[in-house]
Amino acid sequence: MKEEQMKENSFKWLAVDLDKTIATSNYPDFKLEEPINGAKRALYDLIIDGWKIIIHTSRPWSEYDVIEKWLIDNSIPFRRIVCGKLFAKYYIDDRGIKFDGDWNKVLKQIK
């Protein structure tokens, strides 16, 4: 395997949003409800492919324990949880994969 391919394969961290990507939630209380259909299976498929899953949410760090418990109770695989977003007026991101409710589309884009 070429060195470039080895570097690309070793950088397999994937940040996945929590609300309306993995979990259903209601505004304005944002109580975590049921997992989004297909999310759990898709995340396990990604892990099998060597990806390390980071759950990233704009929820505050004070909700970390609630988020972790919900993920564990619903058997959602993850390596790390990161709360909060950087304070910025704009985000510019060339790695974004839009989630429109269909986990199969997301998997096709990643694989």
N, C-alpha and C positions, 0 to 999 in steps of 0.2 A: 504494500500500500504506500502511495506517495505521501510525503510529509504534509503537503497541503490537504490531502484527504483525511489524514489522521487528525490534523488540527480541526477541521470542520466537524468530524465525527465526535470529537471530545467536547465541543461546545454545544451540548444538547440540553440547555436549560430552556424551559418554556414557561413564560408567565401567562397565567390564565386568570381573567377577571372572575370575581365571585358572583355578584348580583346580576341576574338576568343572563348569565352565561353558564354557571354551574347550578345556581340556586334561584328559585322563585322567591320573590319578596314583595311585600306591599308597601306602597308609599302612603303616609309619611313615616310610619313606625319602622319600616325596613326589617320586620321580623322574618328571619330565614324560615322558609317553608319547605316545600318538596324539591328534590333535585330536578333539574331540567332533563327532559327525556333524552336519553342517549349520552349524557355527560359522563356518567360513571364508566360506562363501557369504553367510550372514546379515550378517557384518561388512562384506563388500564391498557388499552391498545398502544397508546403513546409510550407508556412505561416499558412495555414489551419491546418496542422499537428503540429503547435506550434513552428516551427523554426523561429529564428530571423536572418535576412539576412544582412551580412556585405559584401559590394562590396569591394574587395581587388584588387588593381592594382599596378603595378610597375611604373605607370605614376607618375610624380612629383606632389607635392601638388599645384603647380601653375596651374594645370589643374583641380583642384577640382570643380570650378564653371561650367566648360564645361561638366564635367562628371555628376554632379548633374542635370544640365539642360537637358542633353540627357536622363538620367534615368526618370526624371519627364515627359518630352515630349513624351516618349515612354511607359509611364505607367508601368515601371519596378519597382516592389516593393523592398524596402530596408529599413533597420533600421539605417545603418551607412555606411560611405565611408571611407576607409583607403587607403592612397596613399603611394607609396614608399615601398621598401623592405629593410629589415635589411641588412647592409653591411656585407657580409659573403662570404667566398670562396665557401662553400657548404651549402646546405639546406638538412637536414635529417628530414623526416616527415613521421610518421606512420599513419597519418589521411588522406592522399591524396586520392582523387577519381579522376581518370583520365577522362577528358572530350574528347571524340573522335567524337563529332558532334551529338550524340544521347542523348537527354535529358531523354528519357524513361529509358535508362540503368542507368543513374545517379540516377533517382528516385528510381529504384529497389534496388540499393546499399544502399541508405539512409534509405529507409523504411524497 
